[in-house]
């Protein structure tokens, strides 16, 4: 209560310190949440994202993707994984029970996919071995977004019949809200074991494989094992497998490249520099405030108040300011993450940006660290407090000692050094960004080029000639718009 009353009296100091820490802590926690999502969390709801790896194979020219036959060999021979799943895709026409047709993309997956990810359907059941048997009745699982927007959020949608490419298909499940894998599409169906699927040779359908590493196995070890298996396949099937290069990457490498940890770690380090600068600034303000209260502390010492009691007061005051700043920082982080998620939204990248208990624990930890850092300078000055001569001397002469001036100068020097390092790093990043943006791409006036895509309803435009006619008409209409030179 005494600390709170003192802070209320010094409103300017309290507001300045609280705002400074709130902004610095909010920035730090926001960067941590983004880095955590990029490097560790990965897909929302998926269990143990950091133990999942994504497997692919391609020719040196860049042509991909993995064939189902090679996937089966990998799954049968590799010992580094607890399980492995195949994921392909296909464009489909999905007709709802009400008769409305929707063109979308379906993922064709192994039946163990959701079990491997640790995410069961919210409604209905998972795929079963019988669902991928030759001649089995077609079944599908839809995501929560599609269920809500196109299927009326009906609980009885499970076991109902829809039509996929005109074929009656049973909806057997609905996935939980926020779950998307591997991108933001609407429907999952089991792999259909046709003769074409089991042919060797790379497929252009964008197929990939996902696997969960066994405990104690590192991605490098799994990669070496897959490369050994591929060498055996190359010897056995030279016509289709010669020259194939397998890749085994974690989610962080898949989403941010091989230097993901360096990229996001550098950003996090920059956020810590900002926090340390803020703490040094608040510590300097606290030191000045402590010097201004020097006679108060001296009087309390003369009345037999122990140093521990005054140290406790200084720490409580710093903790109160830091707690208030941390509370505001939580709101800043929540708002910032919403804006970040909207700004960076992409159907091709799904990330768990939830501000949850994990984020809260981190915020509490750095709030406590900030409180300690901000209280070190005034606490150190109180430790040096001596009654002898303090009450006798003039306040200004007593408080502005050589030791005090050196401490204040050290805090300012620390702030300047951290700021210089931070600005230097920012300058390098900005220079690199400018070079990337201004690099020659070979495209004339790229800022004047607009690109777009249109997906035509397959029911209305079922034939190639109908689609060609539509785009011919669109081309003629676009050319009549002022400012458009070519389409």
Phi, psi and omega in degrees: 000320179297318179297317181295320178297320178296320179292326178294326178293321180262067186296321181298312178299314184298313181294318179297312182294317182296317180295317180300312181291323180299314180294317182292315179293319178300317177298314183298314182292324177297313179297318178300317181297318178295314180297319179299318179294318183290322188262331190232313186291311181066232186286138177300141175074342182289133182277134175059052179303326184289350178258002178268142174231157184240126188249140181209163173218148184205165173276161178304333179290346181105351180294134178225176026221183187301139175271154181295327180296317177294322177302316180298321177295318177300313183296324183283329188258333185286137180251000184275352189240146172286328180193161181217139183232148179256139180226116173243187180209159179203142174282133183225160169253117185253113179260120182288166178303334178279355177100357180282133182259134181230128175272126182209189179242135176249138172272130177261110192236158170294152185292345181268006188300307183292327175294322178296323181279344181076028181233102178279161176300147177286321176236146176080209186232169176275171175295148179239160180308325181294338184288337180253010176290150179299128179085003180291151177296134182297138177226161181212151171239135183249157178275169186296320181297316180292320178299321183283319187272329186244343183244016173067015180054037182278128178292335182272012179293333177295134182078001176277164184253129172241179178237124177249115186054036178083358182259129178302128184225138181265128173280117184254352182191162175232129181279159182296160177298143180080355181274124172219138179196132355274348173226185184274080173242181195252334192224142171240138176225152179289151177299135177264121187277075176272167177295328179294323181298323186271006176285141179279162183110145184296148181246141180275011187274008177075027181290151178210175178228147176233140183220155177252125181290143172291158178301133178088353180266131178264155179304326180296321179292319178296320179297318179297322180292317179296321178296322177295318178297319181294327177294323177293320179293325179295323177289324183280328184228068184296332184294326184248338188248359181291128177087000180289137181247116178276149175232141176229111184232152174277174181296321182298321178287326179294320186269330186233003178090177185293339181258030185302313183295323178293318182296305184285329175295323178294319178296319179295319178298320177299320178296325178290324175299318178299318180295319179294322176298316179298316179296320178295321179297313179294322178298321178294317176298319180294323179296315178299318179295320179297319178297322178294339180256020187300318180295325177300312181294320180297318179297319180294324176295318180296332178270019174075023172283132182283156177299326181301323181293318180288323175299319179298322179295316180297317180295318180296320178298315178296320180293323178296315179296315181295322179295316177297317177296321179295324178296316176294323180298325178298317177295318179300316180297315180300313180295316182297320182292325176297316180294319180297316182296319179292317184293322184260010184302137179208142178290343185264353179225119182246124183224153179265096180263021183297134173268097191236200183299327178297317177294321181297317179299317179296317180298317179297322181294314183283335173295316177296320179296319179296319179299317180295314181297320182289338182266352185296314184295308178296325179294319178297325179290323180292324179300328181278358184297132174225139183287324184300115179087344185287315181283339184279328186276169175291143185301316184293317181294324181287318189284325183267065178280169179298321180297319179294316180297322178294320179296314179296318178295322178297320178296317179296317179298319177298318177300314181297318180297314178297320180295320179296315178299316181296314180294323178297314177298319178296322179297318178297316180296317180295319179297318178296319180297317179298319179295321179295314183294322184269004181295146180287122182256350183088357179261129180284128179048062183299334180291347179260002182264127176245138179232145179207170179221151180226132175254115182277140177300125185293333180291318183279327181239072186279335185253154177301324181294323179293320179291320179297319179297319179299312183289330174297317178295318179298320180298316180295321180290322179295325181293339179278349181283126180301136177098345179268121183270323183204157176226000000 
